[in-house]
Amino acid sequence: MGFFSFIVLLAIAYLLWRISDQMPDILFRLSEIQRDIAEIRRRNAPTEKAQTTQSDGDSGQ
């Protein structure tokens, strides 16, 4: 049982090492995705404001 626990502990340590090795790449990709989403929202923001202004004006008539 002790040997099996040692093997499991080694496997967990290896997996944690592999995950931590990939962290900088994962964080970089997440920041790129967030930047792209912010850019898309900035592009769509004037369009949404124009639509709400038009619909507000139409409902008042």
N, C-alpha and C positions, 0 to 999 in steps of 0.2 A: 504493500500500500504506500509506503514511503517513497519508493522509486517512481510509482505512478504519479504521485503528487508532485515530485520533482520534475517529471516530464511535462505535466500540465503547466507548472509554473514557468518552465522554459518556453513553452508554446505561447503563453500569455505575454511574457516579456518580449518575445520576438514580434508578436503582433503589435504590441504597443510601440516598439521601436520602428516598425514599418509605417505605422500610422503617423507617428511624430516626424518621420522622415518626409512624409508627403504633405505635412501641414503648410509649409510656406507656399507650395503650389496651389493648394486648395484655397488658402486665404487670398492669394492673388487673383484666382479665378472668380471668387465671390466678389471681390472689390470691382473687378471688371464688369460683372453682371450688374452690380448696383449702379455703377457709372452709366451703363447703357440704359438701364431702366429710368434713371433720372433724366437722361437726355431725351428719351421718348416722351416722358411726362412733360418736359419743357416744350417740346414741339407741339404736343396736343393741347396744352393749357390755353393758348389764345383761341383755338378752335372751340373748345368747350365754353369759354367765356362768351364768345360771339353767339353760340347757340342758345345759351341761357338768356342772354340779353334780348335776342330776337323772340324767344318764346315768351319772355316776360312782357315784351311790348305787344305781342299778338294777343295775349290773354286779356290785356287791358282794354281792347277795342270792342 
